[in-house]
Amino acid sequence: MSKLPFRRILSREIFAADVSGLGDAVRKTEAVLDLGTAVVTGHALLVVEDQPDITWHRRVYEAADDFRNWLETPAPVVRRGGTIVPVGEYILLGAQGAIVFHAQQPPATAITADFTRVTGATVAPDQTLAPPASPAGTIRQLVSWLANRVMTITGAANWWDAPATTLAAANAHVPATTGIHGVGTSTVESALGAQAKVDTHAGAAVGAAHTVGRWPGDRITTVILPDGINLNTVRRTGFYDCHAPVNRPPEIASWLYLRVHEHSFSPDLWLTQTVWDFNADRAWSRRLAGNIWQPWVEVESVAGAQAKVDTRLRNDGGDTLRGGLNVTSIASPAAPTFTVIGATGTTTYRYRVSAQTRVGETAASPETTITNGNATLSATNLNRISWAAIPGAVDYRVWRTFSGGTPATTGAIATVAALTVDDTGLAAAGVMPTTDTSGAVGVNLPIATLPTHAVDINDNTLRLRTARTPASATAAGAIGEICWDATHVYVCVAANTWRRAAITTW
């Protein structure tokens, strides 16, 4: 520890240098100690009048004991009779807690001062102050950093709180094997002991004729089961290979892979088995439900499912479609609703919505009219159009059918999959559909060409292979039926009402 070499001096030997050196040492000590301070206002200063030279009377005023040692910042304020004294009238001796006026003050004059003084009182450490990377500071900072580390180590709310445990108790806990981790007096298993028990269990019998695989550290071992084993007896979770087992799917000729998954709580009553054919990309699964085996069900692959669809319905070569075909339209949307966003007005707008499928479009919805729209649609003054979803629709077209403002154009303004469109002055184009083609059927149309009517045939001949002759003009028939025979073409124009035209040669 460093000590300054102050010597013992007599009063007659005191020099200005001695006082200055002592003051410098005090300032350095204060900086390290980081002493506490207090703000004092209206403190009455005491007049000094014991000087032999009476011309010094009422010029020196000093603070009472324990109210000295003023800080220079903030600067002290001196008042005379409640009025601030200009600093040019006195010399401030803050460390001594005194002032010296250049001129004598009137008798009985009240001199007061406002100042911040060093108290020397105890200062509590700041436990929230974490130490920096290079922790060099005042004593108060060092104590604060230590308090913060104590609080962090103990995990307590405050550095002075008792810790949950002691270092001695923690040191005794580390090697303990009983009475810890909530197991009472039971022995806690070591890693080696636990591995030994797992290794022993791994060799235990599964059913009556095979063993279960275990985890050796890098992969799961697959167990080879005896030839011809009954799969009904393989009931332990694991992965297996087996040859020609009993109760396998009949489609598997010989080798297969088997995976078993037991239920957590009732492994002898509930589990699943999945098998894969060793020689084909096919799999089957079955369940043990309440100790009753369910039938094997083939797990369909993407390729297998596609092959079955292609067999049932081929659309790339004109193959036969069995079982009939009925194509229906989707419903047309109801009239849309609207919200005017931004500044309203008196301008009229009208909107309709149509729904689209992958092959066509519904007729447009009933019209919705807005009468309080803004004269000019924009990003801030807009019409929000909303509608209800239509089952089977893939997207929707929104039509501005009338505009009394700007823009004045009409037509389709958006095609969206959502159920809302903001008309911010969107461009409009196109002709609104008047017929429903959402369930239309196109025959022999070019790729990417959509049908425009319920049946749209890209050919120049329509063939009806079988002749039919209605018995009379009032024979049973539905409107729209067409048939023919060797002499006439017949059309049913109303229920049970037929018309015919003669066929002639040329």
Secondary structure, DSSP 8 states (H G I E B T S, - for coil): ----------GGG--HHHHHHHHHHHHHHHHHHT--EEEEEEEE-EEE---SSGGGTTTEEE--TTS--B-SSS--EEEETTEE--GGGEEEETTTTEEEESS---TT--EEEEEEEE--------TT----SS----HHHHHHHHHHHHHHHH--SSTTS--SS-HHHHHHHTT--BS-TT-TTSB---HHHHHHHHHHHHTSEETTTEE-----SSS---EE--TT-BGGG--SSEEEEEES-BT--TT--SEEEEEEEE-SS-TTTEEEEEEEETTSS-EEEEEEETTEE---EEE--HHHHHHHHHHH---SS-----S-------------EEEEESS--SEEEEEEEEEE-SS-B------EEEEEE-SB--SSSEEEEE----TT-SEEEEEEEEESSBS---EEEEEESSSEEEESS---BS----S--TT-EEES--TT---SSSEEE-SS-----S----SSTTSS--TT-EEE-SSEEEEEEETTEEEEEE----
